[in-house]
Amino acid sequence: MKKTTLLSCLLLVLFVSVLPAPEEKAEKLRHDDNGWEKEGQQFIVQMSCKFGIATAGEHADFKVRSILTINAGGKEYTETGERNIQKVEGASKDADGYIKIEPLEIPWDRDGGIFEGAASVQASASIVGPSGNVQGDVIVTPTTMVEVEGLASPVKMDDNGWEYDPKNNEIIVPLLARADIVDFLIKEGYQVTVYVDVSGDFLTGSGKGSTPIVKVNPGDWDYVQIQPVLADAVVKWNGDDDGSGIVSGTIWLVKDETIRSTTTFGPQTVWFVTHKPPPEH
């Protein structure tokens, strides 16, 4: 009798051990964070999920769908992303019973490659079943600030061509614009505003100025030369015809009096020459 009972127990343990694990289904989402991936030029939405046991007729083919509302440079954008729900490898339940899932990647073209800087992002997220229907509640996250970076700045300073105009007390800041979007910037009426600090024996002080975008020297390069900014300056000049200076500052891309992109430069050493206007006739 004892042998029979022991054998039955062993068979039961063996039977249970070879049973397939029950299928799980995603039941509840939690939003963890929003971020920006520079290399992929996309938002990263981090989430966690609670899982339950799938009942008869249910499948584990659940997806997460998120809609981002992005406010950037005075404009609002909406982007949507979706992917299969998959646990992060090695992740375990936290104290609240949630398990991290693979993040959702939502590309954004940054308004045609123009916008850079801080953007406010709000996400709504939901679980989508195999039939495409939303399962459970839609979660809406608090607004978070995300720093958006481009792979290449739309406008940047040129290392060459810096001048100081003592007659008008202006720092002449040479600029380059990305060749692939410069025509769009001109068509849309963008302007460039520059603030610059300079230090050194030749010139010390700061200046600020603005200019419309105008191509000066088009070419077959990644960047083309555009009209420089004449920055009204408060500086000390040593009177030499030329000399080096350490420059740093900020370049703003502006449309309709709204900053759409912010790029910083320096500190960097450049060569200044004293601006000599063409002779009058």
Protein Blocks (a to p, Z undefined) as FASTA:
>chain_A
ZZmmmmmmmmmmmmmmmpccdddddfbdcdfbdcddfklopaddddddddddddehiafb
dcddddddddeehiacdddddddddddehiacdfkopacddddddddehgnolagcjddd
ddddddddfkopaehjdddddddddddddfbdfbdcdfbhpacdfklopacddddddfkl
mmmmmmnopacddddddedjkbgcddddddddddfbgcfdfbdcddddddddddddehia
bdcddddddddddeehiafbdcdedjdddddddddddddZZ
